[in-house]
Amino acid sequence: MTELEEAMAELELLVAYICRQGLQLDGKLLKDVLRIKTEFNEQKTLSEEDEAAFWQYFNALVKQVAPASVVSIRDSNPSHSWQARFPKQFKQVHRIPLYYGLLVCAIIILTVSLQTYYMVGIGVIHKTHALFAERNEFREKLQVLSLNPSHKASSEWLAIKRKEQELDQEFDANRTLLLRWNKYWRLGFSHEVTISEFDKFKYQQNKAKLTAQLDFITEQPRSHESAKQITQLKDKISELDKAFVLHQARQAFFDSRLSAEYVVNLLANYILPLLYGLLGALTLVLRNLHLDFKRGTFSKKLCLDYNLRILLGGVAGVSSSMLMGEGTGVPQGSYSPMLFAFVLGYNVEIMFALMDNIANRLGDKKA
């Protein structure tokens, strides 16, 4: 099909669009262009004078439908006859809003899920950190009071002991919740806490020394003094084992808390700003998509602009965390960086226009 034949086919599309939209149409222009079209259909050719006149008329009609174009009318607002002629193209174009809508829904679900996970993590880490410090403070008070045996029966000692037990139970519950929270980002895989080789060596050496002493005394003839020494050595071995288990438990707790803090900071400074930037850009894309279809200005070429806008929205969202600084870490969370990322994603052109302006000014100063 030649360009002239394609323009003749698109002529009806243009005229029908102008009439459906209620735009003004010059009667003389319409008569002349229809006469030329009829002549072309009959003779399959046009004289140079008629072809020149046709292109002028066609150009005038195209200008009249601006900001729409022939391509956008064909893609987003074709007549029923045009839809029947090109059903595949019509379906492809009208599925595009559905694809972007599904993408927005998926990102919203992912963003809300990660935001909820992030806020739970912030709360658990903060609560566990506070309970750990408060429990240790009460334990120190108990140790000080325990130095005087007469204080063990006092009401103050009993109140502190009761409070310490409550804090210990609450701390254990929060620690369990922290371990459960960590399981999600670890995808359910278990994590073994590795004790340093020096700690293992020190524990094994001390235990071997106590065990050797116990074996030596056990082989000796039994006496009241040896029985007392055996009991003391067994108590020391038991205390050593208990201290090593406590050391393992504390190292596991600190490992879990430190890992959770890193994940929370990763979510706050990179992943969530990226998602909010994408969400802001997609919100603008959906609005523009609706307006483009409504005005008949949409064409498939605009998808490239939309995709670029979404990509730049994600870049702007990640950049927002650098602009806002590291104020979203543990123990407190803030929604303002996420809101800032969303706004930057929505107004991504303003951000990059500002950056271009700054770069141009710096270039002018160097010149």
BELRAJO-V26553 format. One record per residue. N is the residue number from 1. RES is the residue in one letter. NEAR is the number of other ideal C-beta (glycine too) atoms within 10 Angstrom. Layout:
((N & RES & NEAR) (N & RES & NEAR))
This chain:
((1 & M & 7) (2 & T & 7) (3 & E & 8) (4 & L & 15) (5 & E & 11) (6 & E & 11) (7 & A & 17) (8 & M & 19) (9 & A & 14) (10 & E & 18) (11 & L & 20) (12 & E & 14) (13 & L & 18) (14 & L & 22) (15 & V & 18) (16 & A & 17) (17 & Y & 22) (18 & I & 18) (19 & C & 11) (20 & R & 11) (21 & Q & 14) (22 & G & 7) (23 & L & 11) (24 & Q & 6) (25 & L & 13) (26 & D & 13) (27 & G & 7) (28 & K & 8) (29 & L & 14) (30 & L & 15) (31 & K & 10) (32 & D & 16) (33 & V & 22) (34 & L & 14) (35 & R & 13) (36 & I & 21) (37 & K & 19) (38 & T & 10) (39 & E & 15) (40 & F & 19) (41 & N & 9) (42 & E & 8) (43 & Q & 10) (44 & K & 8) (45 & T & 10) (46 & L & 17) (47 & S & 11) (48 & E & 7) (49 & E & 8) (50 & D & 16) (51 & E & 14) (52 & A & 11) (53 & A & 16) (54 & F & 22) (55 & W & 14) (56 & Q & 13) (57 & Y & 20) (58 & F & 19) (59 & N & 10) (60 & A & 12) (61 & L & 22) (62 & V & 16) (63 & K & 8) (64 & Q & 17) (65 & V & 21) (66 & A & 8) (67 & P & 9) (68 & A & 22) (69 & S & 15) (70 & V & 19) (71 & V & 15) (72 & S & 22) (73 & I & 25) (74 & R & 23) (75 & D & 25) (76 & S & 23) (77 & N & 22) (78 & P & 20) (79 & S & 16) (80 & H & 8) (81 & S & 10) (82 & W & 19) (83 & Q & 13) (84 & A & 10) (85 & R & 12) (86 & F & 14) (87 & P & 10) (88 & K & 7) (89 & Q & 15) (90 & F & 17) (91 & K & 10) (92 & Q & 12) (93 & V & 19) (94 & H & 14) (95 & R & 10) (96 & I & 18) (97 & P & 16) (98 & L & 9) (99 & Y & 10) (100 & Y & 18) (101 & G & 13) (102 & L & 10) (103 & L & 15) (104 & V & 16) (105 & C & 10) (106 & A & 10) (107 & I & 16) (108 & I & 14) (109 & I & 10) (110 & L & 14) (111 & T & 19) (112 & V & 11) (113 & S & 10) (114 & L & 14) (115 & Q & 17) (116 & T & 10) (117 & Y & 17) (118 & Y & 20) (119 & M & 14) (120 & V & 14) (121 & G & 24) (122 & I & 22) (123 & G & 16) (124 & V & 22) (125 & I & 24) (126 & H & 16) (127 & K & 17) (128 & T & 22) (129 & H & 15) (130 & A & 14) (131 & L & 19) (132 & F & 18) (133 & A & 9) (134 & E & 15) (135 & R & 20) (136 & N & 13) (137 & E & 12) (138 & F & 19) (139 & R & 15) (140 & E & 10) (141 & K & 16) (142 & L & 15) (143 & Q & 9) (144 & V & 11) (145 & L & 17) (146 & S & 12) (147 & L & 7) (148 & N & 10) (149 & P & 8) (150 & S & 8) (151 & H & 14) (152 & K & 12) (153 & A & 8) (154 & S & 12) (155 & S & 7) (156 & E & 10) (157 & W & 17) (158 & L & 11) (159 & A & 11) (160 & I & 19) (161 & K & 17) (162 & R & 11) (163 & K & 15) (164 & E & 18) (165 & Q & 12) (166 & E & 12) (167 & L & 19) (168 & D & 14) (169 & Q & 12) (170 & E & 15) (171 & F & 19) (172 & D & 12) (173 & A & 13) (174 & N & 20) (175 & R & 19) (176 & T & 11) (177 & L & 16) (178 & L & 20) (179 & L & 15) (180 & R & 10) (181 & W & 20) (182 & N & 18) (183 & K & 13) (184 & Y & 12) (185 & W & 15) (186 & R & 12) (187 & L & 6) (188 & G & 6) (189 & F & 6) (190 & S & 6) (191 & H & 13) (192 & E & 7) (193 & V & 13) (194 & T & 9) (195 & I & 14) (196 & S & 10) (197 & E & 8) (198 & F & 8) (199 & D & 13) (200 & K & 12) (201 & F & 10) (202 & K & 12) (203 & Y & 17) (204 & Q & 11) (205 & Q & 10) (206 & N & 15) (207 & K & 15) (208 & A & 10) (209 & K & 12) (210 & L & 17) (211 & T & 13) (212 & A & 11) (213 & Q & 16) (214 & L & 17) (215 & D & 10) (216 & F & 11) (217 & I & 18) (218 & T & 12) (219 & E & 7) (220 & Q & 11) (221 & P & 5) (222 & R & 10) (223 & S & 10) (224 & H & 7) (225 & E & 10) (226 & S & 13) (227 & A & 11) (228 & K & 11) (229 & Q & 17) (230 & I & 16) (231 & T & 10) (232 & Q & 14) (233 & L & 19) (234 & K & 12) (235 & D & 10) (236 & K & 16) (237 & I & 16) (238 & S & 10) (239 & E & 11) (240 & L & 16) (241 & D & 12) (242 & K & 10) (243 & A & 12) (244 & F & 18) (245 & V & 10) (246 & L & 10) (247 & H & 14) (248 & Q & 14) (249 & A & 12) (250 & R & 12) (251 & Q & 15) (252 & A & 16) (253 & F & 17) (254 & F & 12) (255 & D & 15) (256 & S & 19) (257 & R & 19) (258 & L & 11) (259 & S & 15) (260 & A & 21) (261 & E & 17) (262 & Y & 13) (263 & V & 20) (264 & V & 26) (265 & N & 15) (266 & L & 13) (267 & L & 22) (268 & A & 24) (269 & N & 21) (270 & Y & 14) (271 & I & 18) (272 & L & 24) (273 & P & 29) (274 & L & 22) (275 & L & 25) (276 & Y & 31) (277 & G & 31) (278 & L & 27) (279 & L & 23) (280 & G & 27) (281 & A & 28) (282 & L & 24) (283 & T & 16) (284 & L & 18) (285 & V & 23) (286 & L & 16) (287 & R & 11) (288 & N & 16) (289 & L & 20) (290 & H & 12) (291 & L & 11) (292 & D & 21) (293 & F & 18) (294 & K & 11) (295 & R & 14) (296 & G & 21) (297 & T & 21) (298 & F & 26) (299 & S & 18) (300 & K & 15) (301 & K & 10) (302 & L & 20) (303 & C & 16) (304 & L & 9) (305 & D & 11) (306 & Y & 19) (307 & N & 13) (308 & L & 12) (309 & R & 20) (310 & I & 22) (311 & L & 14) (312 & L & 19) (313 & G & 29) (314 & G & 22) (315 & V & 18) (316 & A & 30) (317 & G & 30) (318 & V & 21) (319 & S & 17) (320 & S & 25) (321 & S & 25) (322 & M & 11) (323 & L & 13) (324 & M & 18) (325 & G & 9) (326 & E & 11) (327 & G & 13) (328 & T & 23) (329 & G & 16) (330 & V & 17) (331 & P & 14) (332 & Q & 10) (333 & G & 21) (334 & S & 13) (335 & Y & 13) (336 & S & 10) (337 & P & 23) (338 & M & 25) (339 & L & 13) (340 & F & 20) (341 & A & 29) (342 & F & 25) (343 & V & 18) (344 & L & 25) (345 & G & 30) (346 & Y & 22) (347 & N & 17) (348 & V & 24) (349 & E & 12) (350 & I & 12) (351 & M & 19) (352 & F & 13) (353 & A & 11) (354 & L & 11) (355 & M & 11) (356 & D & 10) (357 & N & 10) (358 & I & 10) (359 & A & 10) (360 & N & 10) (361 & R & 10) (362 & L & 10) (363 & G & 9) (364 & D & 8) (365 & K & 7) (366 & K & 6) (367 & A & 5))
